[in-house]
């Protein structure tokens, strides 16, 4: 049966480090095709401009409009593995997501990839503490991980009860699966989709059933 417009879930999408809303949208083509009858994806761009660099966390080519949700070092660089006192630009990003929900919402859920998924982990904790701050009903983490910025440590003391789907790859070299697994205990009943690939959004027939089951369940809750 075809989905009616009211059944389609609106999902706000948070890109990875050294990406932006447009490049992330381009990289989700297979996922968008797979979920098009179930979800409308809305992409936004982080406020922090990343300085040009030869290498990158999320594989962007140099000289493009590269953005980040925050920096873990004062020289405007970021490493997911580094423990740091610095989280420069994070507050601005949290406010931007809050503003996007107010101005472009309502959204049923939020999807985050890599650093965007890390930001989403913080937003889920804020929502748990005060549901009026962020109005959404589920979260999808792809290559997610706990922030290692020391000011964020207290966020993970909050058990998140919003429904979540966690997607991570066995051969991810950017965010090793152990980092994604370490995030799971922060959630009451996480749904897990583990795949054999690396740092990308898997969208083969093997993963399709898990995605659609999760989205159908979220649509049922919505209705």
N, C-alpha and C positions, 0 to 999 in steps of 0.2 A: 504494500500500500504506500502511495506517495505521501510524504509529509506535508501537512498544511503549514502555512507561514507561521502560525502561532506555535507550531511544534519545533520550529527551527531555533536552535540555541545560539544566542549571540555571545561570542567569545572574544575577549580582549587579548591581544597577543604581544608578548614582551620578547624582543630579540636578544641575541647574545652579544658579547663584547666584540667590538670592531664590526658590528653590523649596524643596520638601521631598519626602519619599518619596511622600506621598499625591498632591500636586499633579502630580508627575512621572508617577505611574502614570496619572492621569486624562488626561494629555496624550499618552500612548502607546497609546491605545485602538486606533487603526488598526494600529499596528505589532504590538501584542499579538495582534490578530485574525489578522493575516497570518502570524505565526510560532507560533501556539498549538499546532500539532501537532509543532513542532520544539523549542520552548523554554518553560521555566518561568521567569518573571521575578520576582525578589525585590527589593523596593525598600527602601532604608534612608534615614534622614534625617541630615544633617550635624549635628555637635554645636554649631556656632557660630550664635548668634541674630543675625540682621542687623537693625540699627536701622531703624525705619520710614523710608521715603523716598518721594518723589513719583515719581521715575523708577526704573528698574531695569535690570540687565543682561539678565535673562531674561524680562522682561515680566510679572512677578507684580504683582497689585494690592496697594496698601498695606493694612496692618492684618491681613494673613494671617500665618501662622506661617512667616516667611521665614528661610531658613537659608543658610549658606555654609560651604565647606570651609576657607577661610582668608580673611584680610583683607590687602590690600597696603598699607594705611595704618593708623597707630596709632589713628585715630579710628573704627575698625571699619567702614571702607569698602573697596571693591574695584573695581579697573579692570583688565581683561585687557590693556589697551594700555600701562599705566604700568610703567616700570622702577622697581623699588623694592627697598630693603634689607629691607623688612618682609614677613614671611609668617606673621603672627600667627594661631595656631590650627591651622596645618597639621600639626604633629606630632600633635596630638590627633586630627585626622581620619585620619591614616595609621594610628594605633593603633586607631581605631574600625573601619576597614575590616578590619584584621587580626583584630580580635576578632569581627567579623561573620562572617568566613570560618570561624573556629574554632567559633562557637556556632550558626550557621545553615547552614553548609556540610555537605558539600563542594559547591563550585561548579565548573562546567566552565569558565566564562568570566566576564568582567566587562565591562559596558557603561557608558560614561560620556558625559554630554551637557554640552557647554560647560565650565564650571568643573569639573564632575565628570569630564569627559574629560581636562582638564589634570591633575587629581589622578591619574587613571589612568595618565597618561604617567610620572609620578613613581613610581607603584607598579610599573609594568612594569620600570623601571630597577632598583628595589630587588629585584624578583624575579630579574632577570637576574644581579645580583651574588650573591644568595643565594636559590636556589629554595625553601629551607625556610621562608623568611619569609612568602611568599604562595603558596598552592597553587591555581593556576588554569592553564588551558591555552590560552586565547586572549583577545583583547581587541577590543572594538568601540568606536571613537571617533566620536562624532557632534558636529560643530562643535568638534573638538579643536584644541588649540594648545599651544605651548611656554610654560611659565611665564616671566614676565619678572621674577620675584623673583630678585635676585642670588644669594641662598643656594641657589637651585635650579639654577644654571648648570651645575654639575659633573655633575648627573644625566644631562644630554644628551650627555655624552662616552661613554656606554655604548650600544653597538649592541644593540638588543632583537631577539631571535630568535624570541620567541613569535609565533604567527600573529596578524595584526591586520587588521581591516577599518576603513577610514577613510571617513566619510561627511561631505560638506560641500557647501554651496550656493553657487551663483554669485552670488546676490544677498543673501547674509547681511550685514546691516549691523552686527550685534553682534560677530561674529567673522568678519571678512572672509576670503574663501577663501585669500588669500595667507598668513594666519596658520596655517591648517590645512595648507597645502602645505609650509610651513616645518618642520612636525613630521615629515613623511614620511621624510627621510633618516636619522632615528633608528631606523628599522625595517628589518630585513633584506629581507623580501619583502612589503611592504604591499599589501593589496588595496584598490583605490580605487573608491568610488561617489560620483561627482560629479553633483549634480542642479541644476536651474535655479532652485530655490526659495531661501528664506531661512533663518531661525534656527529650525528645527524638525526633527523626525524624519520624513523622507519615507517614505510607505508606499503608494505607488500601484503599479499593475501594472508600471510601468516599472522600479521598484526591487526588486520582489518576487523576481525571478529571482536577482539578485546576493546578496540576503540569504540565500535558501534554499540556493543553491549553497555559500555560505560555511559555513552552519550544518550542511549535510549533510556537508561535508568534515570539520568538527570532530567530528561524530558518528561518522564512520568512523574517525577517529584514536582516539576514545574507546573504540570497540569492538574 
